[in-house]
Amino acid sequence: MPIMIVRRGLLACLLLIPLTGCADQIDLETATVPLALGMDLDEEGRFHYFTSEPIFSSKLKKTSHESSGTSTTLRQSRERQDSQILGLTLGRNFQVTIIGKRMMQHKGWFKMMDVLYRDARNTLTDRMIMFDGPVSELFALDQPDQPMMPVLLRGMVINKSSRSETANTSVQQLHRQMYETGITPYVSEITVSNKKIYMAGTALMDSKGIYVESLNTTESILLAVLQRTANPGISLTFQIPGVEKQPPFVSNSVSISPGKISTKIKTSYENGKFNFHIKVKTNVSLTEHLFPFDVFKEKKELEKKINEQMTKKLTALVHKIQKKKVDPIGLGLYARAHEYDAYMKVKDNWGEALSRGDVKIEVSVTIASVGAVR
């Protein structure tokens, strides 16, 4: 009896094998695999889409094929994309999604991405990037001495974000940032100069997703410190005031590489304002020292100067964020956790509430290593 049951089970499995698979299954021979998706508005306000897919042919010098066109929606653009390529477009392999700065300055641009979240066949792990310029310029670049543009951009985002020099926001994470009232969205920002792609830093958006400000790479590192996401080994350089300069060299600079960074945020609500006390504590290695200073004898003095400059830069960043009424740090999450009733009254306009709040920065840096030379 048990043998008969096993035989019947095996027979059933064999009969079911031809039925397995997805209804939308596509043969690889008839598929095109785009690695980059671009979206932008032209000067007349028309929606443009761009894609870049690899070419697997030893007979062609170019390693990728770019397609573009105008459309009313991103889903409608799929048919027009297919009309320009050999196979059928598959959206599950995008590595990067690039939004033009002009498009990101318009209210409602995020709705154009609805199909990416609604259609389960699309990936949500591609990195979000804002391009400071027309996206058409980026997709028209011919860089024979560099990897394919989508591969290059994803590598830049991953590697630069590992040193906290830019954001590492995926399409899925952007969706969370757009609908989370305690934080405002932020993505990587790139630019092009002399036909070369450069990582510019981080682009900040307000609660509606509209671009409002850019942070350079140093400010992006400081933002990561406040977000408690900065990795050990980041690099910061400060100019120490009161030190004699020797033009044309910046001879009053000191560079540090922090180890593990402790960032603690204390939240309170008094007199109709939110108050945040942020304490940053870390041990650092001295990686560059361009002015005469006996670190061994006057270590405490140098630590004091570094503390002052780091506090100054962090405070300037917070003031910049408050002025633009955005919150990429996520202080709204702390306000909701510790001052729930007060936060719920302003949650729909949290950026405005934060701009009126008080944020105090306290930095404690200890020099743990001065390097191999004195």
PyMOL commands that set and color helices and strands:
alter all, ss='L'
color gray80, all
select helices_A, chain A and resi 2-19+28-30+74-82+101-104+109-118+135-139+149-162+171-179+217-227+299-323+331-338+340-355
alter helices_A, ss='H'
color red, helices_A
select strands_A, chain A and resi 31-32+36-41+47-54+64-70+88-89+96-100+127-131+186-193+196-205+211-215+236-239+253-270+273-289+358-369
alter strands_A, ss='S'
color yellow, strands_A
deselect
rebuild
show_as cartoon
